Amino acid sequence: MNELISVVVSTYDRPDALAAVLRGLSRQADRQFEVIIADDGSGPATAAAIEQWKGRLGAPLGHVRHEHSGFRAAEIRNRAILATTGAYCIFLDGDCIPRPDFIAQHRRLAEPGWFVAGNRILLSAELTARVLANALEPERWDLAALLRRWPRGVNRLLPALHLPFGPLRKVAPLRWEGARTCNLAVARADLDRIDGFDASFAGWGLEDSDLAIRLLHAGVRRKDGRCATGVFHLWHRQNDRARLAENKARLDEVMRGNRIRALRGLSALDAVPAHV
């Protein structure tokens, strides 16, 4: 796969973490990519952080934002998708720092008819605070550096390894569990086919599971990106889960049927907000 890759980074009012993610993206060995920030209504500090990185990222950097009205990650990701120009989209959270081969590994695993679900290493609250306060660079940590921080600072080591799983990456092609948009890659044509994320999922939770299930309904299969594309997930407080039960009911409905397209997807958006 030689086409341009679009990295969609979702964020809300955490400019220090976003800057660390952009730093990781600036160090990518594979330079054939663009970045679109999907901003769920952050304040001016986020716009300022993005502006500071526009001349330093080494790749096109766009910023798509809507006004904050609760957790609307599905909708803002759709707006960001509409702003992309690549043939392949990698979704990354604005607190998940990629290693220098992140895009290269995703490109290597990309395959028509498959989406790629990666994984992450969770950093503790204390280590996250030190990373952000002291400009530490987890994306450069090797296995020895991680061992020094395990288990109190990082929860696991396996995502940092590079293992040639080969055909084993396809052993669970129908599994949607664990496919999260903190590290998920999908062909743009497949996103268009299912009409992107479903903005009916408002409030935290399960919009990424809904996306994965509808991809499976459409015949797109899951490929495992573990031990290839792992990212460093900075600690954050638990999101408000007041609407989780409502979103679970929506997900159950999707699982019982065979619907492919989102109820409120890409086609429901009249226009893309201007880049900031």
C-alpha positions in Angstrom: 0.0 0.0 0.0 1.8 3.1 -1.3 -0.9 5.8 -1.0 -1.1 8.7 1.4 -2.1 7.7 4.9 -4.3 10.1 7.0 -3.9 10.0 10.7 -7.0 11.2 12.6 -6.1 12.3 16.1 -9.0 12.9 18.4 -8.6 15.3 21.3 -10.4 17.4 23.9 -8.7 20.0 26.1 -5.4 18.2 26.7 -2.9 20.2 24.8 0.2 18.9 26.7 -0.7 15.3 25.8 -1.5 16.3 22.2 1.9 17.9 21.8 3.5 14.7 22.9 1.5 12.8 20.3 2.5 15.2 17.6 6.1 14.9 18.7 5.8 11.2 18.2 4.3 11.7 14.8 7.1 14.1 13.8 9.6 11.3 14.3 7.9 8.8 11.9 10.3 7.0 9.5 7.5 6.8 7.0 6.8 10.4 5.9 3.9 9.8 3.5 1.1 10.9 5.8 -1.0 13.8 6.9 -2.5 14.5 10.3 -6.0 15.8 10.9 -6.9 16.8 14.5 -10.5 15.9 15.4 -11.1 18.4 18.2 -14.3 17.8 20.3 -14.6 21.5 21.3 -11.3 22.3 23.1 -10.3 25.8 24.2 -7.7 28.0 22.6 -4.7 26.3 24.2 -5.3 23.3 21.9 -5.4 25.5 18.8 -2.2 27.2 19.9 -0.4 23.8 20.5 -1.5 22.7 17.0 -0.3 25.9 15.4 3.1 25.5 17.1 3.5 22.1 15.4 2.5 23.1 11.9 6.0 24.0 10.9 7.7 21.2 12.9 5.7 18.1 12.1 7.2 17.5 8.7 3.7 16.6 7.3 0.5 18.4 6.5 -1.4 19.2 9.8 -5.1 20.1 9.8 -7.4 21.0 12.6 -11.2 20.3 12.5 -13.3 21.5 15.5 -16.8 21.8 16.5 -18.2 23.5 19.6 -18.2 21.4 22.8 -21.5 19.9 23.7 -20.6 16.8 25.7 -18.6 13.8 24.4 -19.1 13.7 20.6 -16.1 11.7 19.5 -18.0 9.9 16.7 -19.2 13.1 15.1 -15.9 15.0 15.2 -14.1 12.0 13.8 -16.6 12.0 10.9 -15.8 15.7 10.3 -12.1 14.9 10.4 -12.6 11.9 7.9 -14.3 14.3 5.5 -11.2 16.5 5.7 -8.7 13.7 4.9 -7.2 13.2 1.5 -5.5 9.8 2.1 -6.7 6.4 0.9 -6.1 4.9 4.4 -7.1 6.3 7.8 -5.3 5.5 11.1 -7.3 6.6 14.2 -5.2 7.6 17.2 -6.2 9.2 20.4 -4.7 12.5 21.5 -3.1 10.9 24.5 -1.5 7.9 22.7 2.1 8.5 21.7 3.3 6.5 18.6 6.7 5.1 18.2 8.8 6.1 15.1 7.7 3.1 13.1 4.0 3.4 13.9 2.9 4.5 10.4 5.4 2.2 8.7 4.1 -0.8 10.5 0.5 0.1 9.8 1.3 0.5 6.1 3.0 -2.9 6.1 -0.1 -4.5 7.6 -2.6 -2.7 5.4 -4.5 -5.1 3.1 -7.7 -4.7 1.1 -10.7 -6.1 2.9 -9.2 -5.9 6.3 -9.0 -3.4 9.2 -6.1 -3.4 11.6 -6.7 -3.2 15.4 -3.6 -2.2 17.3 -2.9 -2.1 21.1 -1.3 0.0 23.7 0.8 0.2 26.8 -0.9 2.1 29.7 1.2 4.5 31.7 0.5 5.1 35.4 -0.7 8.5 36.6 2.6 9.2 38.3 4.7 8.3 35.2 2.3 10.2 32.9 2.8 13.3 35.1 6.6 13.0 34.8 6.4 12.4 31.0 4.4 15.6 30.5 6.2 17.7 33.1 9.8 16.7 32.1 9.2 16.2 28.3 10.2 12.5 28.6 10.0 10.6 25.3 8.3 7.2 25.7 8.4 6.7 21.9 12.2 6.3 22.2 12.1 3.8 25.1 13.5 0.4 24.3 12.7 -2.8 26.1 15.3 -2.2 28.8 13.8 1.2 29.6 10.4 -0.3 29.8 11.6 -3.1 32.1 12.9 -0.4 34.5 9.4 1.1 34.7 7.4 -2.2 34.8 5.1 -3.0 36.5 4.5 0.2 38.5 4.9 2.7 35.6 3.7 0.7 32.7 1.1 -2.1 32.7 2.7 -4.5 30.2 5.6 -5.0 27.8 4.2 -7.1 25.0 2.9 -4.2 22.8 6.5 -2.9 22.6 7.8 -6.0 21.0 8.0 -6.6 17.3 7.0 -10.2 16.5 6.4 -11.6 13.0 3.0 -13.2 13.6 2.3 -13.7 9.9 -0.9 -15.7 9.3 -1.6 -15.5 13.1 -2.7 -11.9 12.6 -5.8 -13.3 10.9 -6.9 -15.9 13.4 -9.8 -13.9 14.7 -11.2 -12.2 11.6 -14.7 -11.7 13.1 -13.7 -10.5 16.5 -14.8 -6.9 17.3 -13.9 -6.9 21.0 -10.9 -4.8 21.8 -10.9 -2.9 18.5 -10.5 0.7 19.8 -10.0 4.0 18.0 -7.0 4.8 20.1 -5.1 2.6 17.5 -7.2 1.5 14.6 -6.6 1.6 10.8 -9.3 1.4 8.1 -9.3 2.0 4.4 -11.2 5.2 3.5 -13.3 3.4 0.9 -14.5 1.0 3.7 -15.3 4.0 5.9 -17.4 5.5 3.1 -19.1 2.2 2.5 -20.4 2.1 6.1 -20.9 5.9 6.3 -18.3 6.3 9.0 -18.9 6.5 12.7 -22.5 6.7 14.1 -23.0 10.0 15.8 -26.0 8.5 17.5 -23.4 7.3 20.0 -23.1 10.4 22.1 -21.5 10.3 25.5 -18.5 8.1 26.2 -18.4 4.5 25.0 -18.8 1.9 22.3 -18.8 4.1 19.2 -15.6 2.3 18.1 -17.2 -1.1 18.8 -20.2 -0.1 16.6 -17.8 0.9 13.8 -16.0 -2.5 14.0 -19.2 -4.5 14.0 -20.6 -2.7 11.0 -17.3 -3.2 9.2 -17.7 -6.9 9.9 -21.2 -6.8 8.6 -19.9 -5.2 5.4 -17.4 -8.1 4.9 -14.3 -6.2 6.1 -12.3 -8.5 8.4 -10.1 -7.9 11.4 -6.3 -8.1 11.3 -4.3 -8.1 14.6 -1.8 -5.2 14.9 -0.4 -6.3 18.2 3.4 -6.6 18.6 3.8 -4.2 15.6 1.8 -1.0 16.1 1.7 -0.5 19.9 1.4 3.0 21.4 2.0 4.6 24.8 -1.3 5.6 26.3 -1.0 8.4 28.8 -3.1 8.1 32.0 -6.3 10.1 32.3 -9.3 10.1 34.6 -12.2 7.9 33.8 -14.7 9.6 31.4 -18.3 10.3 32.4 -20.2 7.0 31.7 -23.7 8.4 32.2 -24.8 7.4 28.7 -23.0 4.0 28.6 -26.1 2.0 29.1 -27.9 3.8 26.3 -25.0 3.2 24.0 -24.9 -0.4 25.0 -28.5 -0.8 24.0 -27.6 0.8 20.6 -24.8 -1.6 20.2 -26.9 -4.6 21.1 -29.3 -3.6 18.3 -26.5 -3.5 15.8 -25.2 -6.9 16.9 -28.6 -8.5 16.5 -29.1 -7.2 12.9 -26.9 -6.9 9.8 -27.0 -3.1 9.3 -24.0 -1.7 7.7 -24.5 2.1 7.5 -24.5 4.5 10.4 -27.7 6.1 11.4 -26.0 9.4 11.7 -22.8 9.1 9.7 -20.7 11.0 7.2 -23.6 11.6 4.9 -25.4 13.5 7.7 -22.9 16.2 7.8 -23.5 19.2 5.4 -20.1 20.6 5.5 -16.6 20.3 7.1 -15.6 23.1 9.5 -12.8 25.2 8.3 -9.3 24.2 9.3 -8.0 26.4 12.1 
